[in-house]
Amino acid sequence: MEIAGTGMTREAIFQRLAEFRRNDIKWQEGRTYGYIFDPGKATLEVGKAAYNEFLSENGLDFTVFPSLLRLERELAAFGARHLRGDDQVVGNFTSGGTESIILAVKAARDCYREKRPDITAPEMILPATAHAAFHKASRYLGVKAVTVSVDPKTFRADVEKVRAAINGRTIMIVGSAPSYAHGVVDPIADLAALAKENDLWMHTDACMGGFLLPYFRRLGEPVPDFDFSVPGVDSISVDLHKYAYTPKGASLILYRNKALRRHQIFACSGWIGYTIVNNALQSSKSGGPMAAAWAVINYVGDEGYLEIARKKLAAVKKIAEGIGRIDGLRLLTRPDMCLISFTSDEVNVFHIIDEMNQRGWYIQPSLSFDNSPAHIHLSVSASNVGWEDELLKNLAECVHIARTLPVGALTGLIKESLEGVDLSAISDKEIMEMMAAAGIKEGVLPSRMADINGVLDALPARVREKILTAFVNDMFSQP
Ligand SMILES: Cc1ncc(COP(=O)(O)O)c(C=O)c1O
């Protein structure tokens, strides 16, 4: 591919961009239960305008752009107050939950390098529901992830299992508020007490819930304590681009005090060039996401968020109760927030998802892992409010239809062909041949994904990862 020789006209460019977008999900309709946090037209416009205003400003150097320093300090101070921290709490703005989490793990690692130089192979304990970003941090930073099963009924972290996993190399314990998969808040107070008892770093991952849970608490929901009000919590990740409805590229990583946060900062004078001191992962970065986050939060305001939370809470209760009444469906647990997980003991859940998809809904497949079965996930968001009856009606219909569909012929075939094969030695070429057999050609996925999800679900996590890596490595190639 070559760059357009004389440059394209503005009109031609936007026409091409619109064409690229043709097959994207139509999230504007409000029937997408994941990926999208749409605050509605007016707020979106404010966010976009602020984003554009600060698009070119560079967060690389706050001495040149003091406006960005101001915005970041105000956002972090807001986060500290929202999560009941005192005036010692500090924080930084990051590009998203993953960056916040990687930074927290880096800070913990470097803190313990100083404090416990005897630990040369550090470990962190993750309940199985801790977000994959901790595994990414583990692989990037060389802190071993020790995963422990969650309670099979409540899907909350099992404190005794975490206790049993602590050893002389442990530096950190992680809890979620709430976990993505089941939307339940871990017993953070107990985990933090355990961390304190053993002199370990405690991180609360409140990427999903940090913004919204305080509003649910104000509405009378029994939200367990998870924030800086809990003694022993050292750091909290909280995303703004989720339930604060700010444009993407917006999260906060907060620390109980500067002594802890110091380990996050990267300064480098060991090269020939400008002085580098980064408070987060990125170096050059647009001021857009930060300005947009500040603008949206102040535009919606406290009462606005409370009102959104009220409507969302009512919608979640209606959906959860409705799912419980659909013959063949079963809620995995009662969610603490607005993330709903449900499964079926009678019908292939991946068929239900395909059928819903054909009717214009996006609901998310979740593969089985440890003691959690394959299930369907809904992240309920402001723009989904009002669709509850239609969603439940369609779900009931789709369960009915899914009963009549064959249970993964391909899954059986592939499982059979993999029988006795050393999966750790399977080559990328063999994987691509398997993909082609499953109907994936030149990066284009079939419209029905049940078979593919069924195959992945039947494989061990390690093999799933290998297949997905080969697939993505192939997909992102020249068009
Ligand atoms: C609990 C939790 N933590 C972290 C993340 C990662 O956030 P991001 O996708 O912004 O990197 C997510 C994303 O859904 C999440 O649910």
The ligand as an SDF file (V2000), in Angstrom:
LIG
                    3D

 16 16  0  0  0  0  0  0  0  0999 V2000
  -12.0370   -5.0810   36.4370 C   0  0  0  0  0  0  0  0  0  0  0  0
  -11.2700   -4.5830   35.2510 C   0  0  0  0  0  0  0  0  0  0  0  0
   -9.9870   -4.2250   35.3890 N   0  0  0  0  0  0  0  0  0  0  0  0
   -9.2600   -3.7800   34.3500 C   0  0  0  0  0  0  0  0  0  0  0  0
   -9.7870   -3.6720   33.0830 C   0  0  0  0  0  0  0  0  0  0  0  0
   -8.9350   -3.2210   31.9330 C   0  0  0  0  0  0  0  0  0  0  0  0
   -9.3420   -1.9740   31.4690 O   0  0  0  0  0  0  0  0  0  0  0  0
   -8.9380   -1.4160   30.0260 P   0  0  0  0  0  0  0  0  0  0  0  0
   -9.6880   -2.2170   29.0210 O   0  0  0  0  0  0  0  0  0  0  0  0
   -9.3670    0.0100   30.1040 O   0  0  0  0  0  0  0  0  0  0  0  0
   -7.4650   -1.5430   29.8660 O   0  0  0  0  0  0  0  0  0  0  0  0
  -11.1450   -4.0350   32.8930 C   0  0  0  0  0  0  0  0  0  0  0  0
  -11.7480   -3.9640   31.5790 C   0  0  0  0  0  0  0  0  0  0  0  0
  -12.8880   -4.2970   31.3570 O   0  0  0  0  0  0  0  0  0  0  0  0
  -11.8910   -4.5150   33.9970 C   0  0  0  0  0  0  0  0  0  0  0  0
  -13.1620   -4.9100   33.8720 O   0  0  0  0  0  0  0  0  0  0  0  0
  1  2  1  0
  2  3  1  0
  2 15  2  0
  3  4  2  0
  4  5  1  0
  5  6  1  0
  5 12  2  0
  6  7  1  0
  7  8  1  0
  8  9  2  0
  8 10  1  0
  8 11  1  0
 12 13  1  0
 12 15  1  0
 13 14  2  0
 15 16  1  0
M  END
$$$$
